[in-house]
Amino acid sequence: MQLSTRCDFMTMRPCRWRLLEYLMKSRSYPKIRLHPPENSHYQRTSSCLLNTIFLAGWLAAFASNALAQDFGVSNTTVRIGGVMALEGPLSGLGQNMKIGIDAAIKGAAIQGRTIEFAVLNDSYNPPDTIEATHKLLGDGVFAMVGNVGTPTAQVALPILAEQKIPAVGFFSGANLLRPGVGAIINFRPSYSQEIAAVIEAALRAGVKPNQICAFVQNDSYGMAGVTGIIMTLGNQPGAAEIITKLEQIRTTPDESPERNNVGPVGVYPRNTVLVRDGYKSLKQWEKTTGERCRLVVTVGTYEPIAQFMAYARKLKREPWIISAVSLTGAESLQEQFRKYDIREDIIMTQVVPALDSPLPIVESARKALGSRLGYIPLEGYIVGKMFLTILDKAGNAPTRERFIEAARGRKFDLGGLTLDFTNDNQGSDFVLLTLLQGDDFKVIEPNYVEKLFTQ
């Protein structure tokens, strides 16, 4: 509707009612009927004052509502976005994360507003991430929630930071989100914390620093894992030479440079299953040092990691104890293991409570997810509930700034799971150790990991 008519500057009566008609049709105001006053005599001065006050009030309301709309908030909904791998070889990660978030927000109403979750696929490909992120921002979202992956987060975060859009509960433990640039709220602990839980148990069992090796994805995700190894070995006696090699690998420039045959690390290219060169790199390290790899820390995605494990275990009969971080995806990894008949001695860290935990948040997830309950869907569910909790604390007129302020410096009890943002932007430090036994990952204590190295 075009807003154009002749107006009397002093009375503004034609403008006033056309302006109101325009506002009502172009924004989400309650449906009320407008009745212009009947023609009558107004004193010129009082009419001017009345109309000025009236127009100013409606313009303020219009500006306030327009701002909320731009932020993905209306009187009835809050619209959030997510970019994740819903198609391609890593679709298991994105689909399971989405399943969990969807279950958490289903039927929820915060301050009278329901939640809309718009998700776009990027197939774990950073250029597609950039395109999808711009599209969601163009459509208008309040926050980005549950994005999957480190290399994809690496390209999305600068875009979100520039527009001051919260990045909430991203499925990545990389340090680039801790604290990172922009309005970032993490649920999960870092990869460094996951890796430390395994390496520290190995060291207590007598494993030497030069017997700790890694097989990782050749990008920012894999290098986040190498960073975790460096941080864990930092003060270990006799680790200086190893750390120098690891730093050389980690700091090699470019996105996917040649990192094999440098130190105790083998790499594979992202979105491939080309694992043999990485395996050969570890064998070269064993030959050079005269020490065998006793622990191989893996940081990658489920299909190439499973192929590496099958190649090393089944074909080459390597006695290595192998670990994987949570982002590898327990459910998808188990499917791969069944193909290769891998059934034991794979350690996997998780960042959520055990699936049979009596915590109310897990019981709620079990009820909402049913047979779809797994470690990644549970993380998605927790992230969704975390978002709802913080949004509620942001009040009945939420803005992005109020949302971030509602989380900073506070603790939340999320159904028995404590989230603590008093010192940083990461809510949880919880790491759970599990071990592949048969077809399932079973919860174990750290001392059980030590036993694996002394058998």
C-alpha positions in Angstrom: 0.0 0.0 0.0 1.4 3.4 -0.9 1.3 6.0 1.8 0.6 9.2 0.0 -2.2 11.8 0.4 -2.5 15.5 0.9 -2.1 16.5 4.5 -2.9 19.5 6.5 0.3 20.1 8.5 -1.6 21.4 11.6 -4.5 18.9 11.9 -2.8 16.0 10.0 -6.2 14.2 10.1 -6.0 12.6 6.6 -2.4 11.5 7.2 -3.1 10.1 10.6 -5.7 7.6 9.5 -3.9 6.6 6.4 -0.7 6.1 8.4 -2.5 3.9 10.8 -4.1 1.9 8.0 -0.6 1.4 6.5 0.9 0.3 9.8 -1.8 -2.2 10.5 -1.5 -3.8 7.1 2.3 -3.9 7.0 3.0 -5.2 10.6 1.7 -7.8 13.0 -0.5 -5.7 15.2 -3.6 -7.1 16.9 -6.7 -7.0 14.6 -8.7 -4.0 15.8 -11.0 -1.7 13.9 -10.1 1.9 13.3 -12.8 4.5 13.3 -11.7 8.0 12.3 -13.5 10.7 14.3 -16.6 12.4 12.7 -16.1 15.8 11.2 -16.2 18.4 13.9 -14.6 21.6 14.9 -11.2 21.5 16.5 -9.4 24.5 17.8 -6.3 24.9 15.8 -3.7 24.8 18.6 -5.1 21.9 20.6 -5.6 19.8 17.5 -2.0 20.3 16.5 -0.8 19.2 19.9 -3.1 16.2 20.1 -2.1 14.9 16.6 1.6 15.4 17.3 1.4 13.3 20.4 -0.8 10.7 18.7 1.5 10.4 15.7 4.7 10.2 17.8 3.2 7.4 19.9 2.3 5.3 16.8 5.7 6.0 15.2 7.4 4.7 18.3 5.3 1.6 18.3 6.0 1.1 14.6 9.8 1.5 15.1 9.8 -0.9 18.1 7.8 -3.6 16.2 9.9 -3.2 13.1 13.0 -3.7 15.1 11.6 -6.9 16.7 10.6 -8.2 13.3 14.1 -7.6 11.9 15.4 -9.7 14.8 13.2 -12.7 13.9 10.8 -11.9 16.7 7.1 -11.2 16.3 4.2 -11.0 18.7 3.7 -14.8 18.3 6.9 -16.4 17.2 10.7 -16.4 17.5 12.4 -17.6 14.4 15.8 -19.3 14.7 18.1 -20.8 12.0 20.6 -23.6 11.6 23.0 -24.7 9.0 24.1 -28.4 9.0 24.8 -31.4 6.9 21.4 -32.9 6.1 22.6 -34.5 2.9 25.8 -36.2 1.8 28.2 -38.5 3.7 27.9 -36.6 7.0 24.1 -36.3 7.0 23.9 -38.5 10.1 25.4 -35.7 12.2 23.2 -33.0 10.9 20.0 -35.0 10.9 20.5 -36.3 14.4 21.3 -32.8 15.7 18.2 -31.4 14.1 16.0 -34.3 15.5 17.1 -33.3 19.0 16.5 -29.6 18.6 13.1 -30.1 17.0 12.1 -32.4 19.8 13.2 -29.8 22.4 11.3 -26.9 20.9 8.2 -28.8 19.8 5.1 -27.3 21.5 7.2 -24.8 23.5 6.0 -21.2 24.0 8.3 -18.7 25.6 6.7 -15.5 26.8 3.7 -16.4 24.6 5.9 -17.0 21.5 6.4 -20.3 19.7 9.7 -21.2 18.1 10.2 -21.7 14.4 13.4 -23.5 13.4 14.6 -23.0 9.8 17.4 -25.4 8.8 19.4 -25.4 5.6 21.8 -28.0 4.3 25.5 -27.3 3.7 26.7 -30.9 3.2 29.6 -30.0 5.5 31.0 -27.8 2.8 32.2 -24.3 3.9 31.2 -22.5 0.6 27.7 -23.9 1.0 27.7 -22.8 4.6 28.4 -19.2 3.6 25.5 -19.2 1.1 23.1 -20.8 3.5 24.0 -18.5 6.3 23.4 -15.4 4.2 20.1 -16.8 3.1 18.8 -17.4 6.6 20.0 -13.9 7.7 18.2 -12.4 4.7 15.0 -14.2 5.7 15.4 -12.9 9.3 16.4 -15.1 12.2 16.9 -14.2 15.8 19.9 -16.6 16.4 21.7 -19.5 14.8 21.4 -22.7 16.8 23.1 -26.0 16.6 25.3 -25.5 13.5 27.3 -28.7 12.8 31.1 -28.8 12.3 34.3 -26.8 12.8 35.3 -25.8 9.2 31.8 -24.7 8.7 31.7 -22.7 11.9 35.0 -21.1 10.9 33.3 -19.4 7.9 29.9 -18.7 9.5 31.1 -17.0 12.7 32.6 -13.9 11.1 29.3 -13.4 9.2 27.3 -13.7 12.4 29.7 -11.5 14.4 29.4 -8.7 11.8 25.6 -8.7 12.2 25.7 -9.4 16.0 23.7 -12.6 15.7 24.0 -15.1 18.5 25.7 -18.4 17.7 24.1 -20.9 20.2 25.1 -24.5 20.9 27.2 -25.1 17.8 28.2 -28.8 17.4 31.9 -28.2 17.6 34.5 -28.3 20.4 37.1 -26.2 18.6 38.8 -23.3 20.4 37.7 -20.9 17.6 34.4 -20.8 19.6 36.1 -20.4 23.0 35.7 -17.6 23.4 35.7 -16.8 19.7 34.6 -13.6 18.0 31.0 -12.5 18.3 28.0 -13.5 20.5 28.8 -17.2 21.1 27.1 -19.4 23.7 28.5 -23.0 23.8 26.9 -26.0 25.5 29.6 -28.6 25.0 33.2 -28.9 26.3 36.2 -28.4 24.1 37.9 -31.1 22.1 40.9 -30.4 24.3 38.9 -31.5 27.3 37.7 -34.7 25.5 41.2 -35.6 24.4 42.7 -34.8 27.7 40.4 -37.3 29.4 41.8 -40.2 27.3 45.5 -39.1 27.2 45.7 -38.5 30.9 44.5 -42.0 31.6 47.0 -43.4 29.1 49.9 -41.4 30.7 48.9 -42.7 34.2 49.1 -46.2 32.7 52.7 -45.6 31.7 52.3 -44.6 28.0 55.1 -42.3 27.0 54.4 -39.0 25.1 56.1 -40.2 21.9 53.8 -43.3 21.9 50.7 -41.0 21.6 49.8 -40.5 18.0 46.8 -39.0 16.1 44.8 -39.6 12.9 42.9 -36.4 12.0 41.0 -34.6 9.3 43.3 -32.2 7.4 41.5 -28.9 8.3 40.6 -26.7 11.3 38.6 -29.5 12.9 41.6 -31.9 12.9 44.0 -29.2 14.0 41.7 -28.4 16.9 42.4 -32.0 18.0 46.2 -31.6 17.5 45.9 -28.5 19.7 44.2 -30.6 22.4 47.1 -33.1 22.3 49.6 -30.2 22.6 47.8 -28.7 25.6 47.6 -32.1 27.4 51.2 -33.0 26.9 52.4 -29.5 27.7 54.1 -30.2 31.0 55.0 -33.8 30.5 58.7 -34.7 31.0 60.3 -35.6 27.7 57.5 -34.2 25.6 59.3 -31.1 24.3 60.4 -32.6 21.0 57.0 -34.2 20.4 55.3 -30.8 21.0 57.6 -29.1 18.5 56.6 -31.6 15.9 52.9 -31.2 16.7 53.2 -27.4 16.6 54.9 -27.7 13.2 51.9 -29.7 11.9 49.3 -27.5 13.5 50.7 -24.2 12.3 51.3 -25.3 8.7 49.5 -22.6 6.6 46.7 -23.1 4.1 43.5 -25.0 4.5 44.7 -28.5 3.5 48.5 -28.6 3.3 50.7 -31.7 3.3 50.9 -32.7 7.0 51.8 -36.4 6.7 55.2 -37.8 7.4 56.2 -34.9 9.7 55.4 -36.2 13.2 53.1 -38.5 15.1 50.1 -37.5 13.1 48.4 -38.9 10.0 45.8 -36.8 8.1 43.1 -37.4 5.5 41.3 -34.8 3.3 37.9 -33.6 4.4 34.8 -35.2 2.8 36.9 -38.2 1.6 37.8 -41.7 2.8 41.4 -41.5 1.6 42.9 -42.8 4.8 45.9 -44.9 3.7 48.5 -42.0 3.5 47.6 -41.0 7.0 48.1 -44.6 8.2 51.5 -44.7 6.4 52.5 -41.5 8.2 52.0 -43.1 11.6 54.0 -46.1 10.5 56.8 -43.8 9.4 56.8 -42.2 12.8 57.1 -45.6 14.5 60.0 -46.4 12.2 61.8 -43.1 12.8 61.4 -43.1 16.6 61.7 -46.8 17.2 58.5 -46.6 19.4 55.1 -47.9 18.4 51.9 -45.9 18.7 50.1 -47.2 21.8 47.3 -44.7 21.6 45.9 -43.2 18.4 43.6 -40.2 19.0 41.3 -39.7 16.1 39.5 -36.5 15.2 37.4 -36.8 12.2 34.0 -37.9 10.8 32.4 -41.3 11.1 33.0 -42.9 7.7 36.8 -42.1 7.2 37.5 -42.8 10.9 35.7 -46.2 10.7 37.7 -47.0 7.5 40.9 -46.0 9.2 40.1 -48.2 12.1 39.2 -51.1 9.9 42.4 -50.7 7.8 44.6 -50.6 10.9 42.8 -53.2 13.0 41.5 -55.7 10.5 43.9 -55.5 7.6 47.2 -54.5 9.3 46.5 -56.1 12.7 47.8 -53.1 14.6 47.6 -53.4 18.4 46.8 -49.7 18.8 44.2 -48.5 21.3 42.1 -46.0 19.3 39.9 -43.2 20.6 37.4 -40.9 18.9 35.8 -37.6 20.0 32.1 -37.1 20.3 31.6 -35.2 17.0 32.6 -38.4 15.2 29.0 -39.5 15.9 28.4 -42.6 18.0 25.3 -43.8 16.2 26.7 -43.4 12.7 30.1 -44.9 13.8 28.4 -48.0 15.2 26.7 -48.5 11.8 30.1 -48.4 10.1 31.6 -50.8 12.7 29.0 -53.4 12.0 30.0 -53.3 8.3 33.7 -54.0 9.3 33.0 -56.3 12.3 34.8 -54.0 14.7 33.5 -54.9 18.2 36.0 -53.9 20.9 38.6 -51.6 22.4 37.5 -48.3 20.8 37.3 -45.5 23.3 34.8 -42.7 22.6 34.3 -39.6 24.6 30.8 -38.1 24.9 29.7 -34.7 26.2 26.2 -35.5 27.4 25.0 -37.8 30.2 24.7 -41.5 29.7 21.6 -42.4 27.7 20.2 -44.4 30.7 20.9 -41.5 33.2 18.1 -40.8 35.7 18.6 -37.0 35.3 15.3 -35.3 34.5 16.7 -33.7 31.3 17.6 -37.2 30.0 14.2 -38.7 31.0 12.5 -35.8 29.2 14.6 -36.5 26.1 13.8 -40.2 26.3 10.1 -39.4 26.3 10.4 -36.9 23.5 12.8 -38.8 21.2 11.7 -42.4 21.9 13.6 -44.9 19.7 15.6 -42.0 18.1 17.4 -41.3 21.4 21.2 -41.3 20.9 24.2 -39.2 22.0 23.9 -36.6 19.2 20.0 -36.3 19.4 20.4 -35.9 23.1 23.0 -33.1 22.6 20.6 -31.4 20.2 17.8 -31.7 22.7 19.9 -30.2 25.5 21.0 -27.3 23.1 17.3 -26.7 22.3 16.3 -26.6 25.9 19.3 -24.3 26.7 18.1 -21.9 24.1 14.6 -21.9 25.5 15.8 -21.3 29.0 18.0 -18.4 28.1 15.3 -16.9 25.8 12.8 -17.0 28.8 15.3 -15.1 30.9 15.6 -12.4 28.2 12.1 -11.2 29.1 9.0 -10.5 27.1 10.6 -8.1 24.7 13.7 -10.2 23.7 16.5 -8.7 21.7 19.8 -10.4 20.7 21.7 -8.2 23.2 19.3 -9.1 26.0 19.5 -12.8 25.1 23.3 -12.8 25.4 23.2 -10.8 28.7 20.7 -13.3 30.0 23.4 -16.0 29.8 26.5 -14.2 30.7 27.7 -14.7 34.3 24.9 -17.0 35.2 24.3 -20.6 36.1 21.3 -22.7 34.9 19.9 -26.0 36.1 18.7 -27.8 33.0 16.9 -30.7 34.4 19.7 -31.7 36.8 22.4 -30.7 34.3 24.3 -27.6 35.5 25.3 -25.1 32.9 27.8 -22.5 34.2 28.5 -19.3 32.3 30.1 -17.4 35.2 33.6 -17.6 33.9 33.4 -18.2 30.1 30.9 -18.8 27.3 30.9 -22.6 27.7 28.1 -24.1 29.8 29.4 -27.6 30.4 32.8 -29.2 31.2 31.3 -32.7 31.4 33.1 -35.5 29.6 31.9 -39.1 29.6 34.1 -42.0 28.7 32.6 -44.9 26.7 34.1 -48.1 25.3 32.9 -50.2 22.4 31.8 -53.6 23.7 30.0 -55.7 21.1 27.6 -53.5 19.2 27.3 -50.7 21.8 29.4 -48.1 23.6 29.3 -48.8 27.3 30.1 -46.2 30.0 33.4 -46.7 31.7 35.5 -45.1 34.4 38.9 -43.5 33.8 40.7 -46.4 35.6 39.2 -48.8 33.1 41.0 -46.9 30.3 44.3 -47.4 32.2 43.7 -51.2 32.3 43.5 -51.3 28.5 47.1 -50.2 28.4 48.3 -52.7 31.0 46.7 -55.8 29.7 
